[in-house]
Amino acid sequence: MKRELEKIAEEIRVCTRCPLHLNRTNAVPGEGDPCSGVVFIGEAPGQSEDVQGRPFVGSAGQLLTQLLSSNGISRESVFITNVVKCRPPGNREPREEEIKACLPYLRRQLEAIKPRVIITLGRHSTRTVLGMHGRAVNSIMGVRGREFMVEESWGSLVVFPTLHPAAALYNPGMRSSLEDDFKRISRIIKGEETK
Ligand code: URA
């Protein structure tokens, strides 16, 4: 599994499938322990991630790391990646065609990891992952904090959408919803919650 993930990461680092490669410093394939069977999926790298080539290392990443650790989960113990692996200019939202061009990498990462739990962070990631399973998402608020059982070639898994940590940085009123979701996420990861 780790060899396959490294092979995918090497392809991502030299990818030219969409124009985002023109402005990147580094592509950001993802990192963490794939053996956990737990994958967190964000939107796209920001400036710090582009510089370091690592996911969620800027201010949203610090909040993610804190939410994980305050719920007894170390960030090294889960796999963290994004739907889009290169930074959109000025941190704009990824475009549909960029998501489409990058999606085969996420699919291959998931096929290699065979996760039992996927946490989607924010609207783009949620829409993309639930969309792979034929579920339309109109708004993140309509689906966050709910467990979706989906079938994959390797078995059933839980998809749990939550807010993007950056949303809580811009809008402190969202912080308590995010904290509530991470308490649930901790129980789901530890197998203490099935529904
Ligand atoms: N926001 C994301 O969605 N992903 C990152 O890696 C960093 C910020």
Boltz pocket constraint, residues with backbone or C-beta under 6 A from the ligand:
constraints:
  - pocket:
      binder: B
      contacts: [[A, 42], [A, 43], [A, 44], [A, 45], [A, 46], [A, 49], [A, 54], [A, 55], [A, 56], [A, 57], [A, 58], [A, 60], [A, 61], [A, 81], [A, 82], [A, 121], [A, 166]]
      max_distance: 6.0
